[in-house]
Amino acid sequence: MRSRFYAALATYAVLALLAGYTLEGNIRLATLIFLGGIAAKSYIHYISRS
């Protein structure tokens, strides 16, 4: 379970980096907020299952 969690966070980080380099303006901010929300939801789920 732990490796799946770390893989998910790594995937979110890669997507955030790609969004940071390729997008501009409000869509970049919206994408980063969305990815941060998904990462937070994953973390909450991970700690609730432990």
PDB file with one MODEL, atoms N, CA, C and O in Angstrom:
MODEL        1
ATOM      1  N   MET A   1       0.827  -1.190   0.000  1.00  0.00           N
ATOM      2  CA  MET A   1       0.000   0.000   0.000  1.00  0.00           C
ATOM      3  C   MET A   1       0.876   1.261   0.000  1.00  0.00           C
ATOM      4  O   MET A   1       0.544   2.250  -0.654  1.00  0.00           O
ATOM      5  N   ARG A   2       1.969   1.223   0.718  1.00  0.00           N
ATOM      6  CA  ARG A   2       2.831   2.386   0.825  1.00  0.00           C
ATOM      7  C   ARG A   2       3.452   2.742  -0.528  1.00  0.00           C
ATOM      8  O   ARG A   2       3.562   3.920  -0.868  1.00  0.00           O
ATOM      9  N   SER A   3       3.858   1.731  -1.296  1.00  0.00           N
ATOM     10  CA  SER A   3       4.486   2.020  -2.584  1.00  0.00           C
ATOM     11  C   SER A   3       3.488   2.623  -3.568  1.00  0.00           C
ATOM     12  O   SER A   3       3.865   3.456  -4.392  1.00  0.00           O
ATOM     13  N   ARG A   4       2.230   2.218  -3.497  1.00  0.00           N
ATOM     14  CA  ARG A   4       1.211   2.810  -4.367  1.00  0.00           C
ATOM     15  C   ARG A   4       0.983   4.270  -4.015  1.00  0.00           C
ATOM     16  O   ARG A   4       0.764   5.100  -4.898  1.00  0.00           O
ATOM     17  N   PHE A   5       1.033   4.585  -2.726  1.00  0.00           N
ATOM     18  CA  PHE A   5       0.869   5.967  -2.289  1.00  0.00           C
ATOM     19  C   PHE A   5       2.007   6.834  -2.803  1.00  0.00           C
ATOM     20  O   PHE A   5       1.779   7.929  -3.318  1.00  0.00           O
ATOM     21  N   TYR A   6       3.235   6.343  -2.662  1.00  0.00           N
ATOM     22  CA  TYR A   6       4.390   7.107  -3.138  1.00  0.00           C
ATOM     23  C   TYR A   6       4.379   7.240  -4.660  1.00  0.00           C
ATOM     24  O   TYR A   6       4.788   8.270  -5.196  1.00  0.00           O
ATOM     25  N   ALA A   7       3.922   6.224  -5.344  1.00  0.00           N
ATOM     26  CA  ALA A   7       3.819   6.303  -6.807  1.00  0.00           C
ATOM     27  C   ALA A   7       2.792   7.355  -7.210  1.00  0.00           C
ATOM     28  O   ALA A   7       3.006   8.101  -8.166  1.00  0.00           O
ATOM     29  N   ALA A   8       1.688   7.416  -6.491  1.00  0.00           N
ATOM     30  CA  ALA A   8       0.668   8.417  -6.787  1.00  0.00           C
ATOM     31  C   ALA A   8       1.205   9.827  -6.554  1.00  0.00           C
ATOM     32  O   ALA A   8       0.981  10.716  -7.375  1.00  0.00           O
ATOM     33  N   LEU A   9       1.907  10.038  -5.449  1.00  0.00           N
ATOM     34  CA  LEU A   9       2.460  11.365  -5.173  1.00  0.00           C
ATOM     35  C   LEU A   9       3.519  11.751  -6.192  1.00  0.00           C
ATOM     36  O   LEU A   9       3.605  12.913  -6.591  1.00  0.00           O
ATOM     37  N   ALA A  10       4.318  10.793  -6.613  1.00  0.00           N
ATOM     38  CA  ALA A  10       5.322  11.075  -7.641  1.00  0.00           C
ATOM     39  C   ALA A  10       4.647  11.451  -8.957  1.00  0.00           C
ATOM     40  O   ALA A  10       5.113  12.344  -9.665  1.00  0.00           O
ATOM     41  N   THR A  11       3.565  10.778  -9.279  1.00  0.00           N
ATOM     42  CA  THR A  11       2.824  11.099 -10.498  1.00  0.00           C
ATOM     43  C   THR A  11       2.239  12.501 -10.423  1.00  0.00           C
ATOM     44  O   THR A  11       2.295  13.249 -11.399  1.00  0.00           O
ATOM     45  N   TYR A  12       1.679  12.863  -9.274  1.00  0.00           N
ATOM     46  CA  TYR A  12       1.150  14.221  -9.111  1.00  0.00           C
ATOM     47  C   TYR A  12       2.254  15.259  -9.242  1.00  0.00           C
ATOM     48  O   TYR A  12       2.044  16.324  -9.821  1.00  0.00           O
ATOM     49  N   ALA A  13       3.424  14.952  -8.709  1.00  0.00           N
ATOM     50  CA  ALA A  13       4.550  15.883  -8.801  1.00  0.00           C
ATOM     51  C   ALA A  13       5.000  16.070 -10.244  1.00  0.00           C
ATOM     52  O   ALA A  13       5.287  17.190 -10.665  1.00  0.00           O
ATOM     53  N   VAL A  14       5.063  14.988 -10.997  1.00  0.00           N
ATOM     54  CA  VAL A  14       5.452  15.080 -12.413  1.00  0.00           C
ATOM     55  C   VAL A  14       4.420  15.891 -13.185  1.00  0.00           C
ATOM     56  O   VAL A  14       4.779  16.741 -13.999  1.00  0.00           O
ATOM     57  N   LEU A  15       3.157  15.635 -12.936  1.00  0.00           N
ATOM     58  CA  LEU A  15       2.106  16.410 -13.614  1.00  0.00           C
ATOM     59  C   LEU A  15       2.179  17.888 -13.248  1.00  0.00           C
ATOM     60  O   LEU A  15       1.968  18.748 -14.103  1.00  0.00           O
ATOM     61  N   ALA A  16       2.476  18.190 -11.991  1.00  0.00           N
ATOM     62  CA  ALA A  16       2.599  19.585 -11.570  1.00  0.00           C
ATOM     63  C   ALA A  16       3.791  20.263 -12.253  1.00  0.00           C
ATOM     64  O   ALA A  16       3.697  21.419 -12.666  1.00  0.00           O
ATOM     65  N   LEU A  17       4.895  19.550 -12.368  1.00  0.00           N
ATOM     66  CA  LEU A  17       6.054  20.111 -13.064  1.00  0.00           C
ATOM     67  C   LEU A  17       5.741  20.369 -14.540  1.00  0.00           C
ATOM     68  O   LEU A  17       6.076  21.426 -15.075  1.00  0.00           O
ATOM     69  N   LEU A  18       5.112  19.418 -15.178  1.00  0.00           N
ATOM     70  CA  LEU A  18       4.749  19.607 -16.578  1.00  0.00           C
ATOM     71  C   LEU A  18       3.777  20.771 -16.749  1.00  0.00           C
ATOM     72  O   LEU A  18       3.909  21.557 -17.686  1.00  0.00           O
ATOM     73  N   ALA A  19       2.813  20.882 -15.856  1.00  0.00           N
ATOM     74  CA  ALA A  19       1.862  21.994 -15.923  1.00  0.00           C
ATOM     75  C   ALA A  19       2.577  23.323 -15.698  1.00  0.00           C
ATOM     76  O   ALA A  19       2.273  24.318 -16.355  1.00  0.00           O
ATOM     77  N   GLY A  20       3.520  23.333 -14.775  1.00  0.00           N
ATOM     78  CA  GLY A  20       4.258  24.562 -14.490  1.00  0.00           C
ATOM     79  C   GLY A  20       5.076  25.048 -15.671  1.00  0.00           C
ATOM     80  O   GLY A  20       5.204  26.253 -15.887  1.00  0.00           O
ATOM     81  N   TYR A  21       5.625  24.124 -16.431  1.00  0.00           N
ATOM     82  CA  TYR A  21       6.450  24.505 -17.578  1.00  0.00           C
ATOM     83  C   TYR A  21       5.651  24.785 -18.842  1.00  0.00           C
ATOM     84  O   TYR A  21       6.089  25.573 -19.680  1.00  0.00           O
ATOM     85  N   THR A  22       4.499  24.163 -18.997  1.00  0.00           N
ATOM     86  CA  THR A  22       3.789  24.271 -20.268  1.00  0.00           C
ATOM     87  C   THR A  22       2.587  25.209 -20.254  1.00  0.00           C
ATOM     88  O   THR A  22       2.210  25.737 -21.301  1.00  0.00           O
ATOM     89  N   LEU A  23       1.988  25.424 -19.108  1.00  0.00           N
ATOM     90  CA  LEU A  23       0.783  26.249 -19.057  1.00  0.00           C
ATOM     91  C   LEU A  23       1.113  27.662 -18.597  1.00  0.00           C
ATOM     92  O   LEU A  23       2.175  27.922 -18.032  1.00  0.00           O
ATOM     93  N   GLU A  24       0.171  28.569 -18.857  1.00  0.00           N
ATOM     94  CA  GLU A  24       0.354  29.966 -18.450  1.00  0.00           C
ATOM     95  C   GLU A  24      -0.921  30.501 -17.816  1.00  0.00           C
ATOM     96  O   GLU A  24      -2.022  30.026 -18.094  1.00  0.00           O
ATOM     97  N   GLY A  25      -0.752  31.477 -16.977  1.00  0.00           N
ATOM     98  CA  GLY A  25      -1.879  32.233 -16.455  1.00  0.00           C
ATOM     99  C   GLY A  25      -2.756  31.454 -15.496  1.00  0.00           C
ATOM    100  O   GLY A  25      -2.291  30.643 -14.694  1.00  0.00           O
ATOM    101  N   ASN A  26      -4.061  31.736 -15.613  1.00  0.00           N
ATOM    102  CA  ASN A  26      -5.028  31.170 -14.683  1.00  0.00           C
ATOM    103  C   ASN A  26      -5.166  29.661 -14.813  1.00  0.00           C
ATOM    104  O   ASN A  26      -5.434  28.981 -13.823  1.00  0.00           O
ATOM    105  N   ILE A  27      -4.989  29.130 -16.007  1.00  0.00           N
ATOM    106  CA  ILE A  27      -5.130  27.684 -16.180  1.00  0.00           C
ATOM    107  C   ILE A  27      -4.018  26.944 -15.443  1.00  0.00           C
ATOM    108  O   ILE A  27      -4.238  25.839 -14.946  1.00  0.00           O
ATOM    109  N   ARG A  28      -2.820  27.540 -15.366  1.00  0.00           N
ATOM    110  CA  ARG A  28      -1.728  26.934 -14.592  1.00  0.00           C
ATOM    111  C   ARG A  28      -2.100  26.891 -13.120  1.00  0.00           C
ATOM    112  O   ARG A  28      -1.941  25.862 -12.464  1.00  0.00           O
ATOM    113  N   LEU A  29      -2.587  27.993 -12.608  1.00  0.00           N
ATOM    114  CA  LEU A  29      -2.972  28.065 -11.198  1.00  0.00           C
ATOM    115  C   LEU A  29      -4.091  27.080 -10.892  1.00  0.00           C
ATOM    116  O   LEU A  29      -4.043  26.382  -9.879  1.00  0.00           O
ATOM    117  N   ALA A  30      -5.091  27.017 -11.753  1.00  0.00           N
ATOM    118  CA  ALA A  30      -6.207  26.091 -11.543  1.00  0.00           C
ATOM    119  C   ALA A  30      -5.732  24.643 -11.562  1.00  0.00           C
ATOM    120  O   ALA A  30      -6.189  23.826 -10.763  1.00  0.00           O
ATOM    121  N   THR A  31      -4.823  24.330 -12.466  1.00  0.00           N
ATOM    122  CA  THR A  31      -4.298  22.964 -12.552  1.00  0.00           C
ATOM    123  C   THR A  31      -3.499  22.603 -11.307  1.00  0.00           C
ATOM    124  O   THR A  31      -3.631  21.495 -10.787  1.00  0.00           O
ATOM    125  N   LEU A  32      -2.675  23.522 -10.827  1.00  0.00           N
ATOM    126  CA  LEU A  32      -1.877  23.250  -9.631  1.00  0.00           C
ATOM    127  C   LEU A  32      -2.758  23.105  -8.391  1.00  0.00           C
ATOM    128  O   LEU A  32      -2.483  22.270  -7.530  1.00  0.00           O
ATOM    129  N   ILE A  33      -3.810  23.910  -8.298  1.00  0.00           N
ATOM    130  CA  ILE A  33      -4.744  23.781  -7.173  1.00  0.00           C
ATOM    131  C   ILE A  33      -5.465  22.440  -7.245  1.00  0.00           C
ATOM    132  O   ILE A  33      -5.644  21.772  -6.227  1.00  0.00           O
ATOM    133  N   PHE A  34      -5.876  22.048  -8.439  1.00  0.00           N
ATOM    134  CA  PHE A  34      -6.546  20.767  -8.629  1.00  0.00           C
ATOM    135  C   PHE A  34      -5.627  19.605  -8.236  1.00  0.00           C
ATOM    136  O   PHE A  34      -6.048  18.697  -7.520  1.00  0.00           O
ATOM    137  N   LEU A  35      -4.382  19.632  -8.700  1.00  0.00           N
ATOM    138  CA  LEU A  35      -3.444  18.562  -8.360  1.00  0.00           C
ATOM    139  C   LEU A  35      -3.136  18.548  -6.861  1.00  0.00           C
ATOM    140  O   LEU A  35      -2.990  17.480  -6.267  1.00  0.00           O
ATOM    141  N   GLY A  36      -3.039  19.718  -6.259  1.00  0.00           N
ATOM    142  CA  GLY A  36      -2.833  19.789  -4.809  1.00  0.00           C
ATOM    143  C   GLY A  36      -4.002  19.204  -4.041  1.00  0.00           C
ATOM    144  O   GLY A  36      -3.815  18.543  -3.019  1.00  0.00           O
ATOM    145  N   GLY A  37      -5.204  19.446  -4.533  1.00  0.00           N
ATOM    146  CA  GLY A  37      -6.386  18.869  -3.899  1.00  0.00           C
ATOM    147  C   GLY A  37      -6.416  17.355  -3.997  1.00  0.00           C
ATOM    148  O   GLY A  37      -6.761  16.668  -3.036  1.00  0.00           O
ATOM    149  N   ILE A  38      -6.056  16.844  -5.157  1.00  0.00           N
ATOM    150  CA  ILE A  38      -6.011  15.390  -5.319  1.00  0.00           C
ATOM    151  C   ILE A  38      -4.927  14.785  -4.420  1.00  0.00           C
ATOM    152  O   ILE A  38      -5.141  13.734  -3.816  1.00  0.00           O
ATOM    153  N   ALA A  39      -3.776  15.439  -4.330  1.00  0.00           N
ATOM    154  CA  ALA A  39      -2.706  14.946  -3.464  1.00  0.00           C
ATOM    155  C   ALA A  39      -3.148  14.967  -2.001  1.00  0.00           C
ATOM    156  O   ALA A  39      -2.868  14.026  -1.259  1.00  0.00           O
ATOM    157  N   ALA A  40      -3.826  16.018  -1.587  1.00  0.00           N
ATOM    158  CA  ALA A  40      -4.319  16.097  -0.212  1.00  0.00           C
ATOM    159  C   ALA A  40      -5.350  15.002   0.059  1.00  0.00           C
ATOM    160  O   ALA A  40      -5.342  14.389   1.127  1.00  0.00           O
ATOM    161  N   LYS A  41      -6.225  14.760  -0.894  1.00  0.00           N
ATOM    162  CA  LYS A  41      -7.228  13.704  -0.746  1.00  0.00           C
ATOM    163  C   LYS A  41      -6.557  12.337  -0.646  1.00  0.00           C
ATOM    164  O   LYS A  41      -6.979  11.495   0.146  1.00  0.00           O
ATOM    165  N   SER A  42      -5.520  12.115  -1.443  1.00  0.00           N
ATOM    166  CA  SER A  42      -4.784  10.854  -1.379  1.00  0.00           C
ATOM    167  C   SER A  42      -4.112  10.687  -0.024  1.00  0.00           C
ATOM    168  O   SER A  42      -4.119   9.594   0.542  1.00  0.00           O
ATOM    169  N   TYR A  43      -3.532  11.761   0.501  1.00  0.00           N
ATOM    170  CA  TYR A  43      -2.876  11.702   1.796  1.00  0.00           C
ATOM    171  C   TYR A  43      -3.875  11.414   2.912  1.00  0.00           C
ATOM    172  O   TYR A  43      -3.606  10.600   3.795  1.00  0.00           O
ATOM    173  N   ILE A  44      -5.012  12.073   2.872  1.00  0.00           N
ATOM    174  CA  ILE A  44      -6.039  11.837   3.889  1.00  0.00           C
ATOM    175  C   ILE A  44      -6.510  10.394   3.839  1.00  0.00           C
ATOM    176  O   ILE A  44      -6.701   9.768   4.882  1.00  0.00           O
ATOM    177  N   HIS A  45      -6.697   9.867   2.657  1.00  0.00           N
ATOM    178  CA  HIS A  45      -7.109   8.475   2.506  1.00  0.00           C
ATOM    179  C   HIS A  45      -6.019   7.541   3.026  1.00  0.00           C
ATOM    180  O   HIS A  45      -6.318   6.534   3.669  1.00  0.00           O
ATOM    181  N   TYR A  46      -4.773   7.866   2.753  1.00  0.00           N
ATOM    182  CA  TYR A  46      -3.643   7.023   3.183  1.00  0.00           C
ATOM    183  C   TYR A  46      -3.555   6.974   4.708  1.00  0.00           C
ATOM    184  O   TYR A  46      -3.381   5.895   5.275  1.00  0.00           O
ATOM    185  N   ILE A  47      -3.672   8.117   5.380  1.00  0.00           N
ATOM    186  CA  ILE A  47      -3.540   8.102   6.829  1.00  0.00           C
ATOM    187  C   ILE A  47      -4.769   7.507   7.500  1.00  0.00           C
ATOM    188  O   ILE A  47      -4.668   6.987   8.612  1.00  0.00           O
ATOM    189  N   SER A  48      -5.916   7.570   6.856  1.00  0.00           N
ATOM    190  CA  SER A  48      -7.107   6.967   7.453  1.00  0.00           C
ATOM    191  C   SER A  48      -7.089   5.448   7.351  1.00  0.00           C
ATOM    192  O   SER A  48      -7.723   4.765   8.156  1.00  0.00           O
ATOM    193  N   ARG A  49      -6.363   4.908   6.362  1.00  0.00           N
ATOM    194  CA  ARG A  49      -6.278   3.468   6.180  1.00  0.00           C
ATOM    195  C   ARG A  49      -5.173   2.836   7.014  1.00  0.00           C
ATOM    196  O   ARG A  49      -5.137   1.615   7.172  1.00  0.00           O
ATOM    197  N   SER A  50      -4.267   3.659   7.553  1.00  0.00           N
ATOM    198  CA  SER A  50      -3.138   3.111   8.324  1.00  0.00           C
ATOM    199  C   SER A  50      -3.542   2.740   9.730  1.00  0.00           C
ATOM    200  O   SER A  50      -2.712   2.266  10.506  1.00  0.00           O
TER     201      SER A  50
ENDMDL
END
